[in-house]
Amino acid sequence: MNRTSQRLSAIRPSATLAVDAKAKALKASGESVIGFGAGEPDFATPAHIVEAAQAACADPRNHRYSPAGGLPEMKAAIVAKTERDSGFECDPSQVLVTNGGKHAVYTAFAALCDPGDEVILPAPYWTTYPEAITLAGGVPTVIDTDVESGFKVTIDQLDAALTERTKVLLFVSPDNPSGSVYAPAEVRAIGEWAVENGVWVITDEIYEHLVFGANEFSSMPVEVPDLAEHCLIVNGVAKTYAMTGWRVGWMIGPADVVTAAASFQSHATSNVANVCQRAAIAALEGGLDDVATMRDAFRRRATTIHALLNDIDGVVCAEPQGAFYAFPDLRGLLGREYGGARAETTLELADIVLDQAKVAFVPGEAFGLPGYGRFSFALGDDDIAEGVSRLSDLVGGDDGRS
């Protein structure tokens, strides 16, 4: 008899966290490692948010259980923030506060999926999505994209993936790991397709404020109001406010679905830590000046890493439009030997690059799209230049051309 359930035994560990852990272990042993693996801002949480948390620690109200679905003040802040930032109007009864955005993703699939329900999942996808779908009893239906398409799914591809078992489409813009951003007209077309075909949409808006240049974030239920009754929005404070460790996210959707999800959460986790919720309220109500500063830095880094990666022979990198990831096509580097080790896959290439160049990136296999790699540019400018230089030196040398 197996010691663990089949359901949990089937879960694959997070590849992004695994790469980050290996890089940190090498650093701890004294190695000079440049890590492009972690998906978190390298900025400190803004001071006014930290100060709100410090004050909350001293307030006895926060030493007790609170409503499982979220503090009333937190729900009100989410309602106001959502209308301000995306134009979507909702009621506090439509909001569930969760233990981070990842928890919101899992809860959303748990709320919608029955065993055998199919979920259309464009690739590349964040590593957690297929695991959350499967744990909820759903079946991922993966649609491949590529650098030539801008990593965007088409209506024809959606039509081809649609079956009588299709229940949900997962939509992400700005996207992790590709950095692509759908234009408002593209968002509208996909939303209209979902309405016409009776498909729910889970839209992950965690990177909504990290959009560069002329690219524009748009919320699907705002572009297609008829979708609102069949749409769940997941979001959180982690990326926008440099609060990855605070673990506060949320789900917005039709009141009946949110009520069921809140009941589920009441048994699974109960309330999100009150101090963290108070900090998140300060973040949502404190304006976006700090966010603009971080976005400007990410925009500059996106331009830098895009140019540096494209200067490497065999690498093709689309310019990141949002989030803080570059997702270069590395297939031109495969089928070669580096320092006596042969790289036939990007999994093998990532291991070689980490071992020999002490540079960590996440291979495309983790995101359902082999041949590519995710390079987070949520690190300093000097580290970006040094890391890509090390990669270039390794793959561009005489041994790398064999």
N, C-alpha and C positions, 0 to 999 in steps of 0.2 A: 504494500500500500504506500502510495506517495505521501511524503511528510507534509507537502504543501498542496493546495488546491490547483487544479488545472488552470483555473482562471488566473491566479497570481503567478504560477510557474511560467505562463506564456508571455508575461510582461518582459519586454526588453529594457535594460537600464537606459537612462537618458544618455545618449551619446555626447551631447554637449557638455553635460556635467562630468562625464567620464574623461573627456579630453581636458577639461579645465582641471580636474583633480590630478591627472597625470602630470600636467604642466606644473602645477603647484608643488607636487611631490619632488619633481626635478629641481625646482627652485629651492625647496627646503634642504636639498642635499648639496646645495652650493652651485648648481648650474645656472648659467645666465640664459634664461628662457624668455622668449617673446611670445605671449599668449594671445592669439586671435580667436580663442574659443568661446570666451564667456559672453553671454547675451545680457550684460547689465552695464548701465552707465558708469563711467569712472569718476563721476562727480559725487561729492558728499550731499546728503539730503540737505536742502536749504535750511538755514538756521531757524527761521520762524516756525518751521514744522517741528523741528527738534524741541524747541522751547515749548510748544504746545503739548508735546508728549511729556516733557518734564513736569509741567503744571498738572497734567492729567494724572500722573503717578501719585500726586499728593492729595487728590480729590477722592474721598471715600466712595463717591458714586461709582467710581471705576473699579472698585475692589470687589464687586459683586457680579453675579450673572446679569446679563442684559438680554433683550429679545433675540432669539436665535437668528432671525432674519436681518438684524442690523439695528443700531441705534436710530431712533426717529430723526435725530439731527443729522446723522450720516445719510440716511435716505433722502432727506430734504436737500442736502448739499449735492448729492448725485443728480437729483432731478434738475436743480438749478444749473449745475455744470453742464449737463447734457444738452439742455436747451440753449445755453450760451455758446457752446463749442460746436455743436453739429446741427442745431435747429430742431432736434427731435424732442417733442413734448410728451411727458409721461407723468404718472401719478406715483406717489410713494408705494402704493400697493403693488406696483409693477416692478419694484426693485428688491433684489436680494443681495445682501452684502456677504461676500465669501472670503475665505482664507487665501487671498491672492487670486490673480487672474487664472492661474492654472486650475484652481479649484472651481472657478466659474465655468471653465471649459468642460471639466468632467461633469459638473452638475447639470449643465445644459444638455449634454448627450444623455445623461441618466434620465432627465425629464422627458425627452422626446423619443428615445429608441426602445422599441420592443425587440426581442430576439429575432434576428433575420432581417430587420430593417436595414436598407442600404443607405450609406452616406457618401455622397460624391465628394471626393477629396483631391483637389488639384495638387500636383507635385511640381516643384519641391514644397514640402510641408514641414511645419515645426514638428519635432520628433514626438511630442506628447499627443498630438491629435489622433493618430491611428490607435494608440494604446487606450486613450479615453473612449474612443468609439467602440473598440472591442470589449472593454470592460463593461460597457453599458449594454452589450448584447448586439450592437450594430455590426454591420459588415462594410468596411471601407471599399469604395469603388474609386480607384486611383486614376486620375487623368494626368498624363505627362505633358509638361510644357518644356521649353528650351530657351536658350539665349536669343535665338532668332525671333521668337514670338514675344520677347520681352517678359517671359515667364507669366504670360497671361492666358487664361483659358478662353476658348471661343464658344459661341452659341452652338456651332456645329458639334463641338466636342461634348457639350452638355447634352445635346439631343442624342448623341450616340451612346452616352453613359446611362441615359434614363431607362428605367424598367418599371414594372408594376410594383416592385418592392422599394423603389426610391422614396425615402422619407425626408431626407435633409441634404442640403448643400452647405458645405463649409466655405465661407468667403473671408479672405484676409487682405486688407489693403490699408496702409502700407504693409508689405509682406515680409515675414521672416521665414526663410532665409534670403530671399532673392533681392530684397530692397525695391521691388517694383511697386508702382502705385497706379491703380486703375483710374482713368479719367472719369468725370461725372457721367458722361454719356455711356461709357462702358459699364459703369455700376448700374445705371438705369436699365440698360438692356438686359443685364443678368437678372435684376430684380423683377422685371416684367416677365422674363422667361419663367422664373420661379412661381409667380402668381398664375400664369397661364397653365402651368403643369401641376399646380397644387403641391408644390414642394416647399417645405420649411427651409429657412435660411438661418444659420448661426453665423453672425458676422463678428469677427474679432477686431476690435478697434483700439487695441492697446497702444499702437504706435501713431494714433491720430495726429498728434502734434509734431511728429518728427517727419516732416515733408519738406523737400528742398526745391528751390528754383520755382519754375512755373507750374510744377505739379501741385495738385490740389486734392485734399482729402474730402470725401463725401460719404455720408452715411446712407446705406441702401434704403432703410425705411423712410428716410426723408426724400430721397429721389423717387421712391415708389411707395406712396402712402398706403396703397391697397395691400402692401406686404406686411404692414405692422402687426396684424393679428396672427401672422405665421412667421414671426421673426424673433430671434433672441439676440440681443447685443451683449457681448462680454467685453469687459474693460477692467482697468485697475490703475493704481497710482505708481506702479513699479517703474515703468520706463519714462513716463513724462516727468516725474518729480524725483527721480533717482532714489526710489524707495523699494528696491527689490527685496530687501530683508525685512520689511515691515509687514508683508503678507496681507495686503488689503486689496480685494477686487470686488467686482459686482456683476450681476446679470440683470438685464432689463428685458421684460417681455410681457405677454398677455397676463392679466392678473391671475387667471386660473392656473396657468403653468407655473407662475412664480409661487403661488400658494402651495402647490404640490412640492416644488423644489425646496421651499422653506421647511416644510414638514420633514422631508428627507434630511435636510441639514440639521434639524433639531435633534435627530437621532445619531447623526454621524459626527458632528463636531460641536454643536451648539453655537454660541455667538463667537464672532471674531473678537480677539483681544480688545478690550475697551480702550486702552491707552493707544493702541494702533489706530483704532477708528477715530479717536480725537485728533491724532496727528493727521490722518487723512482728511478730516474736515478742514483743518487749517490749510492743507495743501490745496484743496478744491476751492476754498474761499479766498485764498491769498493772492490771486492773480497769476499771470503767466510770464512775468518778467524774468524769473529764473529759468523758466522753460525756454524762452527766446535765447538766452545766453548759451544754454546747452545746445540748442538747435543750430546756432551759428557755428559752434565748434564742430558739430557733427557734419554740417554742410561742407566746411573747409576740409575736414578729414576725408569725406567721401570723394571730393575732387582729387585729393592727393593720392589715396590708395587706388583709385580708378586708373590714374595715369601711370603709377608705378607698376601695377600688375600688368597693364597692357604693354609695358615696355619689355616684358619677359617673352622671349621667343617661345611660342607654343601655348601661350595663355591668351584667352579672349574674355574680357570682362565688360559687362554692361555697366553703364554708369548708375550707381545707386540713386534712386529717386526718393527714398524715404527709409525710415528705421535707421539702424546703424550697422548694416551688413553689406559687404560685397560678396557676390556669388559667381566667381570666375569659372569659365569652362577650362578644365585642366586636362582634357583628353589629349592635347598635343604633347603632354609630358609623360604619357603612359607608354608602356612597351620599351622602357629604357632601364639601364642600370645606373645606380647612384651609389658610389662607394662600395661596389660589389654586391649591392642588393637591388633586385629587379622589381620595378613597380608596374604591375599589370592592371591594377585597380587604384582608385583614389583612396581606398582603405589602406592599401600597402604604401602608397605615396605619402599619406599623412604620417604613418609610422616612421618612414624613412626620414622625412623632413624633421620630425620631432627628435629622432635619435641623432641625426647627423648635423642638422643646422640649428637645433634647439629652438624651433619655431613650431607653434601649435596652431592648427586649424582643424575644422570639423569636416570630414569627408562627406561628399554628396550622398553616399549610401544611407547616412543617417536621416536624410531628408527625402528619401525615395527617388533620388535622381543621381545615380552613379555618374562619375566623370566630371563632377563639379566639386567645389569646396566652398565652405562658408568662412569668410574672414570678418570677424567683428572689428569695427574700427572705433570701439568704445575704449580707446587707450590713447596715450599721449602721442603727439606728432612725431617726436624723435623715435619712439618705439615702433611706430608704423613704418617709418623710413628704414630703420635698422632691420626689422623683421622681414620686410619684402626684399631688402638687399641681401640678406642671408639666403632667402629662398632663391633669388636670382643667381647668386654665386654657386649654389648647389646644383641647380638644374641647367645652368648655362655653361658649366665647365666641360672639359674634354670628356670626362667620364660620363657626364650627363647626356652627351650626344650619342652614346653608343647604342 
